[in-house]
Amino acid sequence: MTVQYQNLTIEWYGYATVRLAADDTVVYLDPGRYGVLTGEWEPDSPGVADAHPAGDAVRPEDSDAVLLTHVHHYDPDGIDRVAGPDATVVAFEGIDPRDSRRDLDRLVELPHDVREVGTDEEALVADVPLWTVPAYNHPDGPHTRADGQPVHPEGFGCGFLLSIGGTRVFWPGDTDVLEGHAELDVDVFLPPIGGSFTMDREGAAALAAALDPALVVPIHYNTFDALETDSRAFAADAAARGVPVALDEDW
């Protein structure tokens, strides 16, 4: 299923992988992992089978820019599958393979032009203006490990606000709702709603109401059991607050 907003096409492949296309420009957000581009994704429970994209293996290789928020979403194979011949990879500067249990290439080893960014920067990539914002879990919040450390500590990743085809799209990354989020000027909001490691559907709905975007397309949910949530309840909650929601689902 494809979501259309004016001249912008939005496609959620699953997990955090999103394709944005407008005016012959293509940008991907956090491509890959959990089989969402290889056709290998399978639901943990029957209840989410129709609420998470599950398609054939794809290798579009059509992007002008690939944006990476943090190491949990870093997938070199996913990048290769979507990167066009002249694509620029814009990656959070703190992505370190040593922070993952997976065997990952370093950013400098990728066969693509790589630009590293911090948590409060602006850049122009493939004629797409973009801005980074912090992304983390509150130390005293619910998204902490057994030792009390946040799953995503401050400085571990970033979110992206970008303008593509004249539309400002906000993907906050793996984060709680943070001070400053509600001050952003956003047309299309792509919130994570799965909870467990990020803001949950209630927090995302409240932030959507504060942002007052023209459209919300939730992502980062129902990929595996820890991210299972009721997307229809999220849509109803946001709609009750006057915010339109498009669910990229097949039910």
C-alpha positions as semicolon CSV with decimal commas, in nm:
position;residue;x (nm);y (nm);z (nm)
1;M;0,000;0,000;0,000
2;T;0,119;0,350;-0,084
3;V;0,028;0,672;0,093
4;Q;0,009;0,985;-0,120
5;Y;0,032;1,339;0,020
6;Q;0,021;1,605;-0,252
7;N;0,327;1,529;-0,469
8;L;0,493;1,309;-0,204
9;T;0,472;0,929;-0,216
10;I;0,528;0,749;0,115
11;E;0,592;0,375;0,130
12;W;0,646;0,187;0,455
13;Y;0,830;-0,140;0,392
14;G;0,822;-0,245;0,757
15;Y;1,014;-0,179;1,079
16;A;1,161;0,172;1,025
17;T;1,217;0,146;0,649
18;V;1,037;0,422;0,460
19;R;1,070;0,537;0,100
20;L;0,992;0,902;0,025
21;A;0,966;1,016;-0,336
22;A;0,879;1,356;-0,484
23;D;0,982;1,543;-0,799
24;D;1,225;1,269;-0,913
25;T;1,400;1,263;-0,575
26;V;1,402;0,949;-0,360
27;V;1,504;0,928;0,005
28;Y;1,503;0,620;0,228
29;L;1,489;0,622;0,605
30;D;1,665;0,344;0,799
31;P;1,641;0,073;0,530
32;G;1,653;-0,295;0,616
33;R;1,667;-0,541;0,907
34;Y;1,427;-0,818;1,007
35;G;1,372;-0,925;0,646
36;V;1,162;-0,624;0,545
37;L;1,354;-0,585;0,217
38;T;1,448;-0,950;0,161
39;G;1,098;-1,097;0,175
40;E;1,184;-1,292;0,491
41;W;0,976;-1,105;0,751
42;E;0,725;-1,320;0,936
43;P;0,486;-1,207;1,211
44;D;0,537;-1,326;1,566
45;S;0,161;-1,356;1,610
46;P;-0,134;-1,385;1,368
47;G;-0,283;-1,062;1,499
48;V;-0,018;-0,846;1,334
49;A;0,011;-1,029;1,003
50;D;-0,210;-0,776;0,823
51;A;-0,077;-0,473;1,011
52;H;0,285;-0,484;0,898
53;P;0,414;-0,483;0,540
54;A;0,530;-0,822;0,416
55;G;0,632;-0,837;0,054
56;D;0,872;-0,997;-0,187
57;A;1,245;-0,933;-0,185
58;V;1,321;-0,593;-0,335
59;R;1,636;-0,425;-0,461
60;P;1,520;-0,092;-0,610
61;E;1,862;0,080;-0,598
62;D;1,682;0,407;-0,671
63;S;1,765;0,641;-0,382
64;D;1,941;0,975;-0,396
65;A;1,991;0,978;-0,019
66;V;1,975;0,719;0,260
67;L;1,931;0,847;0,617
68;L;2,046;0,638;0,915
69;T;1,944;0,727;1,270
70;H;2,147;0,484;1,485
71;V;2,321;0,148;1,496
72;H;2,005;-0,056;1,569
73;H;1,877;0,045;1,223
74;Y;2,213;0,015;1,050
75;D;2,197;-0,259;0,786
76;P;2,464;-0,248;0,510
77;D;2,269;-0,497;0,297
78;G;1,958;-0,282;0,329
79;I;2,156;0,022;0,221
80;D;2,293;-0,163;-0,082
81;R;1,941;-0,269;-0,180
82;V;1,808;0,087;-0,194
83;A;2,110;0,304;-0,277
84;G;2,126;0,445;-0,628
85;P;2,460;0,470;-0,810
86;D;2,522;0,823;-0,682
87;A;2,342;0,798;-0,348
88;T;2,472;0,972;-0,039
89;V;2,439;0,795;0,295
90;V;2,370;1,041;0,576
91;A;2,453;0,859;0,898
92;F;2,452;0,956;1,261
93;E;2,814;1,001;1,359
94;G;2,782;0,775;1,663
95;I;2,706;0,457;1,466
96;D;2,966;0,210;1,593
97;P;2,956;-0,162;1,495
98;R;3,092;-0,243;1,841
99;D;2,754;-0,136;1,984
100;S;2,587;-0,423;1,798
101;R;2,598;-0,799;1,829
102;R;2,582;-0,820;1,450
103;D;2,889;-0,837;1,226
104;L;2,875;-0,496;1,061
105;D;3,101;-0,301;0,830
106;R;3,220;0,035;0,954
107;L;3,064;0,335;0,785
108;V;3,393;0,414;0,612
109;E;3,386;0,067;0,453
110;L;3,053;0,121;0,278
111;P;3,081;0,144;-0,104
112;H;2,889;0,472;-0,100
113;D;2,949;0,838;-0,031
114;V;2,895;0,871;0,345
115;R;2,828;1,193;0,534
116;E;2,821;1,175;0,913
117;V;2,605;1,412;1,116
118;G;2,547;1,492;1,481
119;T;2,226;1,556;1,670
120;D;2,183;1,926;1,591
121;E;2,294;1,989;1,235
122;E;2,156;2,099;0,902
123;A;2,269;1,987;0,560
124;L;2,174;1,986;0,194
125;V;2,198;1,639;0,037
126;A;2,076;1,560;-0,315
127;D;1,907;1,902;-0,309
128;V;1,711;1,790;-0,001
129;P;1,742;2,022;0,300
130;L;1,756;1,824;0,623
131;W;1,799;1,884;0,992
132;T;1,892;1,643;1,269
133;V;1,736;1,637;1,616
134;P;1,830;1,442;1,929
135;A;1,676;1,097;1,979
136;Y;1,697;0,916;2,312
137;N;1,509;0,759;2,602
138;H;1,472;0,949;2,928
139;P;1,702;0,808;3,199
140;D;1,413;0,810;3,447
141;G;1,155;0,685;3,198
142;P;1,015;0,339;3,124
143;H;1,252;0,249;2,839
144;T;1,553;0,133;3,038
145;R;1,747;-0,189;3,064
146;A;1,782;-0,410;3,373
147;D;2,086;-0,207;3,485
148;G;1,883;0,115;3,469
149;Q;2,050;0,249;3,156
150;P;1,825;0,383;2,878
151;V;1,786;0,155;2,576
152;H;1,878;0,457;2,366
153;P;2,094;0,687;2,580
154;E;2,144;1,049;2,486
155;G;2,402;1,074;2,208
156;F;2,324;0,726;2,072
157;G;2,122;0,841;1,770
158;C;1,931;1,118;1,598
159;G;1,606;1,194;1,421
160;F;1,560;1,365;1,085
161;L;1,343;1,649;0,964
162;L;1,370;1,690;0,587
163;S;1,205;1,886;0,312
164;I;1,134;1,683;-0,002
165;G;0,927;1,823;-0,285
166;G;0,830;2,111;-0,061
167;T;0,690;1,881;0,212
168;R;0,852;1,873;0,554
169;V;0,872;1,516;0,685
170;F;0,970;1,428;1,042
171;W;1,105;1,086;1,145
172;P;1,210;1,126;1,510
173;G;1,400;0,796;1,523
174;D;1,400;0,562;1,823
175;T;1,316;0,808;2,097
176;D;1,080;0,914;2,367
177;V;0,888;1,236;2,317
178;L;1,144;1,507;2,387
179;E;1,129;1,873;2,473
180;G;1,145;2,065;2,145
181;H;0,970;1,806;1,930
182;A;0,640;1,993;1,947
183;E;0,806;2,315;1,825
184;L;0,898;2,173;1,485
185;D;0,722;2,277;1,163
186;V;0,602;1,946;1,019
187;D;0,373;1,853;0,729
188;V;0,403;1,472;0,751
189;F;0,484;1,301;1,079
190;L;0,622;0,945;1,089
191;P;0,608;0,848;1,457
192;P;0,725;0,521;1,608
193;I;0,425;0,383;1,797
194;G;0,541;0,038;1,908
195;G;0,647;0,138;2,258
196;S;0,892;-0,083;2,452
197;F;1,194;0,107;2,311
198;T;1,032;0,431;2,189
199;M;0,732;0,652;2,253
200;D;0,415;0,443;2,262
201;R;0,097;0,504;2,066
202;E;-0,050;0,731;2,335
203;G;0,261;0,949;2,350
204;A;0,285;0,958;1,973
205;A;-0,080;1,065;1,944
206;A;-0,027;1,346;2,194
207;L;0,283;1,463;2,005
208;A;0,094;1,447;1,676
209;A;-0,173;1,673;1,823
210;A;0,093;1,919;1,939
211;L;0,270;1,918;1,600
212;D;-0,060;1,951;1,411
213;P;0,076;1,808;1,084
214;A;-0,129;1,767;0,768
215;L;-0,082;1,388;0,785
216;V;0,050;1,120;1,018
217;V;0,182;0,782;0,897
218;P;0,286;0,566;1,195
219;I;0,578;0,324;1,158
220;H;0,809;0,110;1,376
221;Y;0,542;-0,122;1,514
222;N;0,433;-0,487;1,489
223;T;0,769;-0,599;1,347
224;F;0,818;-0,838;1,641
225;D;0,634;-0,906;1,965
226;A;0,796;-0,625;2,166
227;L;0,664;-0,373;1,913
228;E;0,310;-0,503;1,889
229;T;0,047;-0,232;1,935
230;D;-0,304;-0,137;1,824
231;S;-0,253;0,089;1,526
232;R;-0,625;0,141;1,480
233;A;-0,650;0,268;1,836
234;F;-0,365;0,508;1,761
235;A;-0,544;0,632;1,449
236;A;-0,868;0,680;1,642
237;D;-0,688;0,866;1,922
238;A;-0,513;1,098;1,675
239;A;-0,833;1,152;1,477
240;A;-1,018;1,247;1,796
241;R;-0,755;1,518;1,840
242;G;-0,816;1,644;1,487
243;V;-0,508;1,486;1,326
244;P;-0,552;1,282;1,005
245;V;-0,381;0,942;0,999
246;A;-0,304;0,710;0,707
247;L;-0,232;0,349;0,801
248;D;-0,012;0,176;0,545
249;E;-0,167;-0,163;0,617
250;D;-0,347;-0,432;0,423
251;W;-0,642;-0,504;0,653
